[in-house]
Amino acid sequence: MNILILGSGGREHALAWAVMQNPKCDKLIVAPGNAGIAMIADCATLDIEDGGSVVTFAEENSIDFVIVGPEAPLAAGVADRLRDAGLLVFGPSAAAAKLEASKSFTKEICDAANAPTAAYGHFTDAESAKAYVQSQGAPIVVKADGLAAGKGVIIAETVAEAETAIDDMFSGAFGGAGAEVVIEEFMQGEEASFFVLVNGTDVLPMGTAQDHKRVGEGDTGLNTGGMGAYSPAPVLTDAIAQKALDEIIKPTMAEMAKRGTPYQGILYAGLMIENGQPRLVEYNVRFGDPECQVLMMRLGAQAFDLMHACADDRLPEARVNWADDHAMTVVLAAQGYPGAYDKGSVIGGLDALTEDSFQMMFHAGTSEKDGQITATGGRVLNATARGATLQEARDRAYAQAQAVDWPQGFYRRDIGWRAL
């Protein structure tokens, strides 16, 4: 089969790595890809949010199956255009992708499905949003309603912090994503990520992970797109996962189908767990990044078969075969991230790394220039490894991170601290 993956980050490098291991893959193209992906697959320049361009490219290159990595093309309806053209695609329609593209829409669906989540208010102006915060008190969570690349969430410890966040959002700090704001109660507990494959009302659990969103050690500082992750998530026991399926995910999927917008693809439920009870933090309509890296590390070649079965209406016959292992990824980011950071610094030491089914350096924000790998993003590399225990996976991942020669980068040294 000829396969096209859309995206350019660490998630897409991990997806490409897993797909390339499957003997059904004859040719893999990733658009636009990055320097690490270019070492294992063909990369193509393509506007991945332009559905017409993607369809034309897929037809010209005899693509049999398209995997959409990031949320933006899904929200832009690229999966719809591919389906209309008769192409097999893994990823939800634009209507179903609203589960990530609009936080207020998700809240409305949860209300209709009676799925447990945080109490909230939805606002289109700063004055009423601030009045709500003043009535609720702090800590409280302020969220840009739309897509903000994982950064449009402010956990405000005081009312004043919440009011500043509201002003920032309505004044355009997150672009159009902050034109509307959702304000939620601050939920206590431990957060974990639950990944399920969905085709309409068929739901297959795919795996669990736990990520570290804060930039600083001890989970302090600003929220980021994620500084590291590990799988499985010990807090998401079988009993709690089943509860989340029965009380949150399946009712949500049934409500979506009832509305004529059935969901197809990977659904990532961010859950807050307290006293054995899961509540929904948010839905994402694609693999998490960096959670995808640890899931792919553990799944390997079967990841392709699972995604293909989901897209091809064969989900009920699919099975996830988990080894009794653990994986961890450590994000190497540019100094200054998640604030301003410089681009173009040279990264050394990558050639000497051992890369196999137990350890991989996935590239997230890199390009190749004059034979050298340079940093082009905030989150740049993902040192990823698996082992029989989480400690073994951690030791391998950190050995990789430490071997990289990149003075302009940094990484947290406590990924996995809750579980360990």
C-alpha positions as CSV (number, residue, x, y, z in Angstrom):
1,M,0.0,0.0,0.0
2,N,1.0,3.6,-0.6
3,I,0.4,5.7,2.5
4,L,0.4,9.4,3.1
5,I,0.8,10.9,6.6
6,L,-0.1,14.6,7.0
7,G,2.0,16.6,9.6
8,S,5.5,17.6,10.6
9,G,5.9,17.0,14.3
10,G,7.1,14.3,16.7
11,R,3.7,12.7,16.6
12,E,4.0,12.2,12.8
13,H,7.6,10.9,13.1
14,A,6.4,8.3,15.5
15,L,3.4,7.4,13.3
16,A,5.8,7.1,10.3
17,W,8.2,4.9,12.2
18,A,5.4,2.5,13.3
19,V,3.9,2.4,9.8
20,M,7.3,1.7,8.1
21,Q,7.6,-1.4,10.2
22,N,4.5,-2.9,8.8
23,P,5.0,-5.2,5.7
24,K,1.8,-3.8,4.1
25,C,3.5,-0.4,3.7
26,D,5.1,-0.3,0.2
27,K,5.7,3.4,0.1
28,L,5.3,6.2,2.7
29,I,5.1,9.9,2.0
30,V,4.9,12.4,4.8
31,A,3.8,16.0,4.1
32,P,5.5,18.2,5.0
33,G,7.6,16.1,7.4
34,N,10.8,17.1,9.1
35,A,14.5,16.2,9.1
36,G,14.1,13.1,11.1
37,I,11.1,11.8,9.0
38,A,13.2,12.4,5.8
39,M,15.6,9.8,7.0
40,I,12.9,7.0,6.9
41,A,10.3,8.2,4.4
42,D,9.8,10.6,1.4
43,C,8.8,14.1,2.4
44,A,6.6,16.4,0.2
45,T,5.8,20.1,0.3
46,L,2.1,20.4,0.6
47,D,-0.5,22.7,2.2
48,I,-2.1,20.1,4.5
49,E,-5.0,22.4,5.4
50,D,-6.1,22.7,1.7
51,G,-8.3,19.7,1.1
52,G,-8.3,20.1,-2.7
53,S,-4.5,20.1,-2.8
54,V,-4.3,17.1,-0.6
55,V,-6.8,15.2,-2.8
56,T,-4.9,16.1,-6.0
57,F,-1.6,15.0,-4.4
58,A,-3.0,11.7,-3.2
59,E,-4.5,10.9,-6.6
60,E,-1.3,11.9,-8.4
61,N,0.8,9.6,-6.1
62,S,-1.6,6.6,-6.1
63,I,-2.2,6.9,-2.4
64,D,-4.2,4.1,-0.9
65,F,-4.6,5.4,2.7
66,V,-4.2,8.8,4.3
67,I,-3.5,9.3,8.1
68,V,-4.1,12.9,9.3
69,G,-1.8,13.7,12.2
70,P,-2.7,17.2,13.5
71,E,-6.0,18.8,14.4
72,A,-5.9,21.8,12.1
73,P,-6.5,19.9,8.8
74,L,-9.2,17.9,10.4
75,A,-11.0,21.1,11.6
76,A,-10.5,22.5,8.1
77,G,-12.4,19.5,6.6
78,V,-9.5,17.8,4.8
79,A,-10.8,14.3,5.8
80,D,-14.2,15.2,4.3
81,R,-12.6,16.2,1.0
82,L,-10.6,12.9,0.9
83,R,-13.7,10.8,1.6
84,D,-15.7,12.7,-1.0
85,A,-13.0,11.8,-3.5
86,G,-13.3,8.1,-2.6
87,L,-10.0,7.9,-0.7
88,L,-9.6,5.9,2.5
89,V,-8.7,8.3,5.4
90,F,-8.1,7.9,9.1
91,G,-9.5,11.0,10.9
92,P,-12.9,12.6,11.7
93,S,-15.0,14.9,9.6
94,A,-14.9,18.7,10.3
95,A,-18.3,18.4,12.0
96,A,-16.9,15.7,14.4
97,A,-13.6,17.5,14.8
98,K,-15.5,20.2,16.6
99,L,-15.0,18.1,19.7
100,E,-11.5,19.6,19.8
101,A,-12.0,22.8,17.7
102,S,-14.7,24.2,20.0
103,K,-14.6,23.6,23.8
104,S,-18.1,25.1,24.2
105,F,-19.4,22.5,21.7
106,T,-17.8,19.7,23.7
107,K,-19.4,21.0,26.8
108,E,-22.8,21.0,25.1
109,I,-22.3,17.4,23.9
110,C,-21.3,16.3,27.4
111,D,-24.4,18.0,28.8
112,A,-26.6,16.2,26.3
113,A,-24.8,12.8,26.9
114,N,-24.8,13.3,30.7
115,A,-21.0,12.8,30.7
116,P,-19.2,13.9,33.9
117,T,-17.0,17.0,33.3
118,A,-16.2,20.3,35.0
119,A,-18.9,22.9,35.7
120,Y,-18.4,25.8,33.2
121,G,-19.6,29.0,31.7
122,H,-19.3,30.1,28.0
123,F,-18.7,33.7,27.2
124,T,-18.3,36.0,24.1
125,D,-17.3,39.1,26.0
126,A,-14.8,39.9,28.8
127,E,-17.2,41.7,31.1
128,S,-19.6,38.8,31.6
129,A,-16.6,36.4,31.8
130,K,-15.0,38.4,34.6
131,A,-18.3,38.6,36.5
132,Y,-18.5,34.8,36.4
133,V,-15.0,34.5,37.7
134,Q,-15.8,36.9,40.5
135,S,-18.8,34.8,41.5
136,Q,-16.9,31.5,41.4
137,G,-13.6,32.5,42.9
138,A,-10.2,30.9,42.3
139,P,-8.4,28.6,41.4
140,I,-10.3,28.5,38.1
141,V,-9.5,27.5,34.5
142,V,-9.7,29.9,31.6
143,K,-9.7,28.4,28.1
144,A,-9.7,29.8,24.6
145,D,-12.7,28.2,22.9
146,G,-10.9,27.3,19.6
147,L,-7.7,25.7,18.5
148,A,-4.6,27.2,20.2
149,A,-2.0,24.5,19.6
150,G,-2.3,23.2,23.2
151,K,-1.5,26.6,24.8
152,G,-4.9,28.2,25.2
153,V,-5.5,27.0,28.7
154,I,-4.7,29.1,31.8
155,I,-5.0,27.7,35.3
156,A,-5.5,30.9,37.3
157,E,-4.6,30.7,41.0
158,T,-6.3,34.1,41.7
159,V,-9.2,36.0,40.4
160,A,-6.8,38.7,39.2
161,E,-4.8,36.1,37.2
162,A,-8.1,34.9,35.6
163,E,-9.1,38.4,34.7
164,T,-5.7,39.0,33.0
165,A,-6.1,35.7,31.1
166,I,-9.6,36.8,29.9
167,D,-8.3,40.2,28.8
168,D,-5.4,38.5,26.9
169,M,-7.7,36.1,25.1
170,F,-10.3,38.7,24.1
171,S,-7.5,41.0,22.9
172,G,-6.1,38.4,20.5
173,A,-3.3,36.6,22.4
174,F,-4.4,33.3,20.9
175,G,-5.8,34.7,17.6
176,G,-9.2,33.7,16.6
177,A,-9.2,30.8,19.1
178,G,-9.8,33.3,21.9
179,A,-12.8,35.1,20.3
180,E,-14.9,33.0,22.7
181,V,-13.9,31.8,26.2
182,V,-14.9,28.8,28.3
183,I,-14.3,29.1,32.1
184,E,-14.3,25.9,34.1
185,E,-14.1,24.8,37.7
186,F,-10.6,23.7,38.7
187,M,-10.8,19.9,39.1
188,Q,-8.7,18.2,41.7
189,G,-7.1,14.9,41.1
190,E,-4.6,13.3,38.7
191,E,-4.8,13.7,34.9
192,A,-4.3,11.0,32.4
193,S,-4.9,10.4,28.7
194,F,-7.1,7.6,27.4
195,F,-6.9,6.8,23.6
196,V,-9.7,4.9,21.9
197,L,-10.3,4.0,18.2
198,V,-13.8,5.0,17.1
199,N,-16.0,4.3,14.1
200,G,-19.5,5.5,14.7
201,T,-20.6,3.8,17.9
202,D,-17.9,1.1,17.7
203,V,-15.2,1.9,20.3
204,L,-11.9,0.1,20.9
205,P,-9.6,1.1,23.7
206,M,-6.1,1.7,22.3
207,G,-4.0,2.6,25.3
208,T,-3.2,5.0,28.1
209,A,-0.5,7.6,28.8
210,Q,0.3,10.4,31.1
211,D,2.0,13.6,30.0
212,H,3.7,16.5,31.7
213,K,2.2,19.7,30.4
214,R,4.0,22.2,32.7
215,V,7.4,23.5,31.5
216,G,9.1,23.2,34.9
217,E,10.2,20.3,37.1
218,G,7.7,19.2,39.7
219,D,5.0,20.2,37.2
220,T,5.4,23.9,37.7
221,G,5.5,26.9,35.4
222,L,3.6,27.6,32.2
223,N,1.5,25.1,30.3
224,T,3.2,23.7,27.1
225,G,2.2,21.3,24.4
226,G,3.8,18.6,26.6
227,M,7.3,18.1,28.0
228,G,7.3,14.3,28.2
229,A,5.0,11.3,28.6
230,Y,4.9,7.7,29.6
231,S,2.7,4.7,29.0
232,P,0.8,3.0,30.5
233,A,-0.7,5.4,33.0
234,P,-0.9,3.7,36.4
235,V,-3.7,5.9,37.6
236,L,-5.9,4.7,34.7
237,T,-6.7,1.2,36.1
238,D,-8.9,-1.2,34.1
239,A,-11.9,-0.4,36.4
240,I,-11.5,3.4,35.9
241,A,-10.9,3.0,32.1
242,Q,-14.1,1.0,31.9
243,K,-16.0,3.7,33.9
244,A,-14.6,6.3,31.5
245,L,-15.8,4.3,28.5
246,D,-19.3,3.6,29.9
247,E,-20.0,7.1,31.4
248,I,-18.1,9.5,29.2
249,I,-16.8,8.2,25.8
250,K,-19.6,5.8,24.6
251,P,-22.4,8.3,25.6
252,T,-20.5,11.1,23.7
253,M,-20.1,8.9,20.6
254,A,-23.7,7.9,20.7
255,E,-24.7,11.6,20.9
256,M,-22.5,12.5,18.0
257,A,-24.0,9.7,15.9
258,K,-27.5,10.7,16.9
259,R,-26.8,14.3,15.6
260,G,-25.7,12.9,12.2
261,T,-22.0,13.6,12.8
262,P,-20.6,10.1,13.6
263,Y,-16.9,10.1,14.7
264,Q,-14.2,8.1,13.0
265,G,-10.5,8.0,14.0
266,I,-8.5,8.2,17.2
267,L,-10.3,10.0,20.1
268,Y,-8.1,11.2,23.0
269,A,-9.9,11.8,26.2
270,G,-8.0,13.9,28.8
271,L,-9.4,12.7,32.1
272,M,-9.1,14.0,35.7
273,I,-9.3,11.1,38.1
274,E,-10.2,11.6,41.8
275,N,-11.3,8.9,44.2
276,G,-11.7,6.4,41.4
277,Q,-14.0,8.7,39.4
278,P,-13.0,10.0,36.0
279,R,-14.2,13.3,34.7
280,L,-13.6,14.7,31.2
281,V,-11.0,17.5,31.0
282,E,-11.2,17.8,27.2
283,Y,-11.3,15.7,24.0
284,N,-8.7,15.8,21.3
285,V,-9.5,14.4,17.8
286,R,-6.0,13.1,17.1
287,F,-3.1,11.4,18.8
288,G,-1.6,13.5,21.6
289,D,1.9,14.8,21.2
290,P,4.1,13.6,22.9
291,E,1.8,10.7,24.0
292,C,1.7,9.3,20.5
293,Q,5.4,8.7,20.7
294,V,5.1,6.3,23.7
295,L,2.1,4.6,22.2
296,M,3.8,3.9,18.9
297,M,6.9,2.8,20.7
298,R,4.8,0.1,22.4
299,L,2.5,-0.8,19.5
300,G,5.0,-0.9,16.6
301,A,3.8,-2.3,13.3
302,Q,0.3,-3.2,14.6
303,A,-0.5,0.5,14.9
304,F,-1.0,0.6,11.1
305,D,-3.4,-2.4,11.1
306,L,-5.5,-0.8,13.8
307,M,-5.8,2.5,12.1
308,H,-6.6,0.9,8.8
309,A,-9.2,-1.4,10.3
310,C,-10.8,1.7,11.9
311,A,-10.9,3.6,8.6
312,D,-12.1,0.5,6.6
313,D,-15.2,-0.3,8.8
314,R,-13.5,-3.3,10.3
315,L,-13.1,-2.0,13.9
316,P,-15.2,-4.7,15.6
317,E,-12.7,-7.4,14.4
318,A,-9.6,-5.5,15.5
319,R,-7.6,-6.4,18.6
320,V,-4.9,-4.4,20.4
321,N,-2.0,-6.7,21.4
322,W,-0.1,-5.0,24.2
323,A,3.2,-6.3,25.5
324,D,3.7,-6.1,29.2
325,D,6.1,-3.2,28.8
326,H,6.5,0.6,29.5
327,A,7.6,3.5,27.4
328,M,8.8,7.0,28.1
329,T,9.5,10.1,26.0
330,V,11.5,13.2,27.1
331,V,11.0,16.4,25.1
332,L,14.1,18.5,24.2
333,A,12.9,22.0,23.8
334,A,14.5,25.3,22.7
335,Q,15.6,27.6,25.5
336,G,12.8,30.1,26.2
337,Y,10.0,27.8,25.2
338,P,7.0,28.1,25.7
339,G,7.8,31.8,25.3
340,A,10.1,33.4,22.7
341,Y,12.9,31.2,21.5
342,D,15.6,31.3,18.8
343,K,15.5,29.1,15.7
344,G,18.4,27.8,13.6
345,S,20.8,26.4,16.2
346,V,22.8,23.3,15.2
347,I,22.1,20.0,17.0
348,G,25.0,17.6,17.4
349,G,25.4,14.0,18.6
350,L,22.4,12.6,16.8
351,D,24.4,10.4,14.4
352,A,25.9,8.5,17.3
353,L,22.6,7.5,18.9
354,T,21.4,3.8,18.8
355,E,18.0,3.6,17.2
356,D,16.0,0.4,17.3
357,S,12.7,-1.0,18.5
358,F,13.7,-0.1,22.1
359,Q,14.9,3.5,21.6
360,M,14.3,6.2,19.1
361,M,15.0,9.9,18.8
362,F,11.8,11.3,17.2
363,H,12.2,14.7,15.5
364,A,9.5,17.3,16.2
365,G,10.9,20.7,15.1
366,T,14.0,20.1,12.9
367,S,15.3,20.8,9.4
368,E,18.4,19.7,7.6
369,K,20.7,22.5,6.3
370,D,24.1,21.9,4.7
371,G,24.3,18.4,6.1
372,Q,23.5,19.6,9.7
373,I,20.3,19.2,11.7
374,T,19.0,22.5,13.0
375,A,16.2,23.4,15.4
376,T,13.1,25.0,13.9
377,G,10.5,24.8,16.6
378,G,9.9,25.1,20.3
379,R,9.7,21.4,21.0
380,V,12.5,20.0,18.9
381,L,13.3,16.3,19.8
382,N,11.7,13.4,21.6
383,A,14.1,11.0,23.3
384,T,11.9,7.9,23.4
385,A,12.4,4.4,24.8
386,R,10.7,1.3,26.1
387,G,11.6,-1.3,28.7
388,A,10.3,-4.1,30.9
389,T,9.8,-1.5,33.6
390,L,9.1,2.3,33.6
391,Q,12.5,2.8,35.3
392,E,14.3,0.9,32.5
393,A,12.4,2.9,29.8
394,R,13.3,6.1,31.7
395,D,17.0,5.2,31.9
396,R,17.2,4.6,28.2
397,A,15.3,7.7,27.3
398,Y,17.5,10.0,29.5
399,A,20.6,8.3,28.2
400,Q,19.5,9.4,24.7
401,A,18.7,13.0,25.8
402,Q,22.0,13.3,27.6
403,A,23.9,12.2,24.4
404,V,22.6,15.1,22.4
405,D,25.0,18.1,22.0
406,W,22.6,21.1,21.9
407,P,23.5,23.9,24.4
408,Q,20.5,25.9,23.1
409,G,18.1,23.3,24.3
410,F,16.8,22.0,27.7
411,Y,14.6,19.2,29.0
412,R,12.9,18.3,32.3
413,R,14.8,15.8,34.3
414,D,11.8,14.4,36.3
415,I,9.5,12.9,33.6
416,G,7.5,10.1,35.2
417,W,8.1,11.2,38.8
418,R,4.5,10.5,39.8
419,A,4.6,6.9,38.7
420,L,8.2,6.3,40.0
